[in-house]
Amino acid sequence: MTDKLIAVAVTTDGSLSAHAGRALHWQVYLVADDAETSLAWTLDLTRIGCLHEWHVRGDGNRHPLHFVDIALAASAGEGVRRRLQVRNTELLTTSEPDPETAIAAYLSGNLPAGLPHEKVPCSAH
């Protein structure tokens, strides 16, 4: 394995955000070859910079999450997943509320399934 960057959408209390598209706060972790995980930086987006707004704009511009390998949230729409994947960022969903536990579950191949997108309001912040 090579070093990976994994971004996790988080709420203000630090738990996994319910909706990738509306998440304004992301924690970006570096996962080293030895699977050691460390918080590298945080990404704070504005409302017009969130994934949902970037996706509906459809202008083809890069998003800051294009610089990570994996993005995690509780739910996400297929459109935004496809648009991130075009630039090799895989958006995965999980019901695990703790960011570091979610990353460990992803790395071990045991990431719990996320919430269906249609059950999470797209207008929720």
Backbone torsions as a table, in degrees:
resi	resn	phi	psi	omega
1	MET	NA	147.1	173.6
2	THR	-105.6	164.0	178.2
3	ASP	-52.8	140.7	178.6
4	LYS	-127.0	151.9	169.4
5	LEU	-108.3	125.7	179.4
6	ILE	-122.5	121.4	178.5
7	ALA	-100.9	136.4	179.3
8	VAL	-121.9	124.2	176.6
9	ALA	-71.7	126.5	-176.6
10	VAL	-129.6	154.3	173.9
11	THR	-87.3	177.8	179.7
12	THR	-64.9	-22.1	178.1
13	ASP	-90.0	2.4	175.6
14	GLY	91.4	-1.1	178.1
15	SER	-87.9	166.1	-178.3
16	LEU	-61.2	133.8	-179.5
17	SER	-74.6	142.9	-176.9
18	ALA	-69.2	-24.7	-171.4
19	HIS	-141.2	114.9	-178.2
20	ALA	-59.1	-41.3	-175.2
21	GLY	-65.2	-29.8	-177.9
22	ARG	-102.1	-1.1	-178.5
23	ALA	-68.5	130.0	177.9
24	LEU	-100.7	-15.3	-177.0
25	HIS	-122.1	130.3	178.6
26	TRP	-131.6	138.7	171.7
27	GLN	-104.4	129.4	-178.1
28	VAL	-109.9	122.4	-177.0
29	TYR	-109.7	143.1	171.5
30	LEU	-97.0	127.1	175.5
31	VAL	-111.3	111.7	-177.2
32	ALA	-78.8	169.0	-179.9
33	ASP	-53.7	-32.7	-178.9
34	ASP	-86.2	11.4	179.4
35	ALA	71.9	8.5	173.8
36	GLU	-69.6	131.0	-176.1
37	THR	-113.5	131.0	178.0
38	SER	-141.4	144.4	177.6
39	LEU	-68.5	121.3	-178.1
40	ALA	-93.4	-45.1	177.3
41	TRP	-166.0	172.0	174.9
42	THR	-115.4	151.4	-179.9
43	LEU	-123.1	116.5	178.1
44	ASP	-110.1	116.4	-178.0
45	LEU	-99.1	155.5	170.6
46	THR	-86.2	169.1	178.3
47	ARG	-60.7	-37.4	178.8
48	ILE	-77.7	-9.8	177.3
49	GLY	-99.2	-2.6	-179.2
50	CYS	-67.7	162.1	-177.6
51	LEU	-58.2	-39.2	-179.0
52	HIS	-60.6	-48.8	-178.8
53	GLU	-66.0	-40.0	176.8
54	TRP	-60.4	-43.2	-178.4
55	HIS	-65.5	-47.3	-177.1
56	VAL	-73.0	-25.7	175.2
57	ARG	-62.4	-42.3	176.5
58	GLY	59.4	30.8	-176.1
59	ASP	-85.9	-1.9	178.0
60	GLY	82.0	-2.9	179.5
61	ASN	-69.1	154.7	176.3
62	ARG	-70.8	154.9	174.6
63	HIS	-114.5	151.0	178.8
64	PRO	-54.6	-28.2	179.7
65	LEU	-73.3	-8.1	174.9
66	HIS	-67.7	-11.6	-179.0
67	PHE	-92.0	1.1	176.5
68	VAL	-108.4	160.1	179.2
69	ASP	-84.2	-41.6	-175.4
70	ILE	-131.6	139.7	172.2
71	ALA	-124.0	137.4	-178.0
72	LEU	-123.3	138.6	173.5
73	ALA	-156.0	173.0	-179.9
74	ALA	-73.6	-34.6	178.1
75	SER	-148.3	161.7	178.4
76	ALA	-165.2	148.5	176.7
77	GLY	-81.0	155.5	-178.9
78	GLU	-65.7	-33.3	-179.2
79	GLY	-62.3	-47.5	-179.3
80	VAL	-69.2	-33.4	175.7
81	ARG	-60.3	-47.7	-179.3
82	ARG	-62.6	-42.0	-177.4
83	ARG	-67.8	-35.2	175.4
84	LEU	-70.0	-39.3	-177.3
85	GLN	-63.9	-28.1	178.1
86	VAL	-54.9	-31.7	179.2
87	ARG	-110.8	26.8	171.2
88	ASN	69.9	27.9	170.4
89	THR	-106.4	120.6	180.0
90	GLU	-94.1	122.4	178.1
91	LEU	-99.6	117.7	-179.1
92	LEU	-116.3	154.5	178.1
93	THR	-118.1	151.6	-179.5
94	THR	-154.0	151.1	175.7
95	SER	-89.6	-1.7	178.3
96	GLU	-70.2	121.3	-175.3
97	PRO	-80.5	-19.5	-176.3
98	ASP	-95.3	122.4	-177.2
99	PRO	-55.0	-47.9	-177.0
100	GLU	-69.3	-34.8	175.6
101	THR	-67.3	-38.5	177.8
102	ALA	-62.9	-42.4	178.8
103	ILE	-63.6	-45.2	178.8
104	ALA	-60.7	-40.3	178.6
105	ALA	-64.9	-41.0	177.0
106	TYR	-61.1	-47.7	-177.0
107	LEU	-64.0	-30.7	179.7
108	SER	-88.5	-2.8	-179.5
109	GLY	80.6	18.2	-176.9
110	ASN	-122.3	38.0	-178.6
111	LEU	-70.7	119.2	178.1
112	PRO	-62.3	147.5	-179.7
113	ALA	-61.0	149.9	179.1
114	GLY	-88.1	-175.1	177.7
115	LEU	-81.5	144.5	173.1
116	PRO	-61.6	139.1	-177.1
117	HIS	-59.9	-39.2	-176.4
118	GLU	-67.9	-15.0	178.9
119	LYS	-89.7	-4.5	179.9
120	VAL	-114.2	120.6	-178.0
121	PRO	-59.5	130.6	-179.7
122	CYS	-69.3	-19.4	-178.7
123	SER	-90.7	-3.0	-179.3
124	ALA	-74.4	139.6	178.0
125	HIS	-106.0	NA	NA
